[in-house]
Amino acid sequence: MAYIKYKEITKYFYFSKYLEKSKLPKYVKDYVFDDECILTAYKTSTDHGIFTTDKIVLFDNYSLFGTKKQVYAIPYKTISTCSIIFYPTKAEISLFLESGYPVRLKFVNLKDIDKLRLRHLYSLILQIINGQEIDKQERDRLINDDISFEDKK
């Protein structure tokens, strides 16, 4: 179970698809500020998750006698530690917030290129939460979805 400030977020997010930024719904883009860039975006059958240069925004859409949408913004500065686990066709990023609660983001049906994109994303998140200067080349690779197995450095 994942919590933010003692409130349950959701059991888990199972992101099943990388989503091109041009295909993001307008309501998702509305949560990105002018001084931020979207690094990457993912979706489930109903939910979205976007990673910007400043925060993670999770959209938890569900229906129980009507439609309800919860939006959570997790600034990277509130993350105290994180980990990533890779499996043959899936991965999981665990974020531990300063409040002491974990947030678990699961990525399923991954191909090798998807794992590489997650590795780049995770590396940038680590740089941000550790107060290091962001590798601008790596940031731009994510923003432009210029992910390949060739070393560009």
Legacy VTK file of the C-alpha trace (Angstrom):
# vtk DataFile Version 3.0
C-alpha trace
ASCII
DATASET POLYDATA
POINTS 153 float
0.000 0.000 0.000
1.392 3.439 -0.862
0.730 6.556 1.199
1.443 10.270 1.073
1.094 12.249 4.288
-0.924 9.429 5.879
-3.358 9.205 2.968
-3.510 6.140 0.791
-2.594 6.759 -2.859
-3.368 3.448 -4.467
-2.404 -0.160 -4.057
0.006 -0.040 -6.971
0.407 1.576 -10.338
1.064 -0.992 -13.052
2.279 1.072 -15.972
1.992 -1.050 -19.073
2.951 1.366 -21.814
5.408 4.147 -22.526
3.467 7.111 -23.870
4.785 9.651 -26.342
4.475 13.188 -24.999
2.477 14.273 -28.055
-0.207 11.700 -27.136
-0.690 12.905 -23.558
-4.187 14.178 -22.779
-4.458 17.916 -22.174
-5.516 17.408 -18.548
-2.182 15.657 -17.912
-0.150 18.451 -19.497
-2.030 20.987 -17.344
-0.023 19.785 -14.311
3.333 20.609 -15.891
4.566 24.100 -15.077
6.232 26.411 -17.583
9.691 25.948 -16.051
9.438 22.128 -16.194
10.003 19.624 -18.958
8.369 16.229 -19.232
11.091 13.605 -19.108
8.863 10.633 -19.858
5.287 9.428 -19.465
3.581 6.094 -18.880
0.049 4.809 -18.702
-2.064 1.986 -17.409
-5.461 1.168 -18.863
-6.951 4.180 -17.040
-4.128 5.984 -15.243
-1.171 8.134 -16.268
2.167 8.880 -14.672
4.493 11.622 -15.817
8.026 12.342 -14.727
9.089 15.956 -15.108
12.350 17.671 -14.270
10.882 18.606 -10.832
8.284 16.038 -9.842
6.284 12.897 -10.506
2.579 13.362 -11.193
0.329 10.327 -10.790
-3.227 10.274 -12.089
-5.379 7.691 -10.344
-8.621 7.353 -12.298
-11.235 4.948 -11.065
-14.935 4.425 -11.137
-17.193 3.291 -8.330
-20.700 4.595 -9.038
-19.226 7.403 -11.074
-15.831 8.569 -12.181
-13.247 9.848 -9.753
-9.812 11.168 -10.541
-7.105 11.748 -7.964
-3.937 13.575 -8.899
-0.789 13.298 -6.808
2.329 15.400 -7.284
5.478 14.076 -5.657
8.315 16.613 -5.746
11.667 14.864 -6.051
12.899 16.884 -3.050
10.448 14.914 -0.825
12.026 11.574 -1.761
14.563 10.387 0.780
15.653 7.220 -1.030
14.671 5.106 -3.983
15.423 1.764 -5.543
14.815 -0.004 -8.806
14.433 -3.708 -9.436
14.604 -5.216 -12.927
12.972 -8.516 -13.835
12.927 -10.206 -17.265
9.808 -8.355 -18.502
9.040 -5.874 -15.737
10.582 -3.414 -13.306
9.629 -1.661 -10.084
10.704 1.711 -8.751
10.229 2.099 -5.009
10.275 5.625 -3.647
10.513 6.298 0.060
9.252 9.732 0.997
10.448 11.918 3.850
7.111 11.171 5.550
8.294 7.558 5.806
5.832 6.079 3.364
6.690 4.134 0.224
5.321 4.684 -3.252
5.684 1.762 -5.649
5.552 2.175 -9.390
5.489 -1.053 -11.362
6.241 -1.248 -15.058
5.064 -4.356 -16.894
5.441 -5.832 -20.391
8.830 -4.180 -20.841
11.080 -4.615 -23.824
14.834 -4.000 -23.582
14.489 -0.415 -24.840
11.867 0.264 -22.141
14.262 -0.985 -19.469
16.980 1.270 -20.851
14.616 4.269 -20.723
13.801 3.428 -17.080
17.498 3.134 -16.239
18.114 6.627 -17.648
15.092 7.982 -15.762
16.180 6.360 -12.504
19.684 7.791 -12.896
18.277 11.315 -13.276
15.980 10.867 -10.271
19.008 9.818 -8.192
20.941 12.883 -9.315
18.039 15.153 -8.336
17.347 13.646 -4.911
21.066 13.616 -4.087
21.393 17.306 -4.941
23.783 16.681 -7.819
23.838 18.673 -11.005
21.635 16.997 -13.597
23.444 15.516 -16.573
21.895 17.718 -19.262
22.757 15.290 -22.042
20.922 12.484 -20.232
17.997 14.819 -19.493
17.755 15.801 -23.160
17.915 12.156 -24.251
14.831 11.429 -22.136
12.990 14.591 -23.161
13.590 13.838 -26.857
13.154 10.063 -26.424
16.587 9.583 -27.951
17.137 6.277 -26.202
19.294 3.675 -27.907
21.824 1.051 -26.966
24.630 3.046 -28.516
26.708 5.034 -26.047
26.231 8.719 -26.924
28.769 10.090 -24.475
LINES 1 154
153 0 1 2 3 4 5 6 7 8 9 10 11 12 13 14 15 16 17 18 19 20 21 22 23 24 25 26 27 28 29 30 31 32 33 34 35 36 37 38 39 40 41 42 43 44 45 46 47 48 49 50 51 52 53 54 55 56 57 58 59 60 61 62 63 64 65 66 67 68 69 70 71 72 73 74 75 76 77 78 79 80 81 82 83 84 85 86 87 88 89 90 91 92 93 94 95 96 97 98 99 100 101 102 103 104 105 106 107 108 109 110 111 112 113 114 115 116 117 118 119 120 121 122 123 124 125 126 127 128 129 130 131 132 133 134 135 136 137 138 139 140 141 142 143 144 145 146 147 148 149 150 151 152
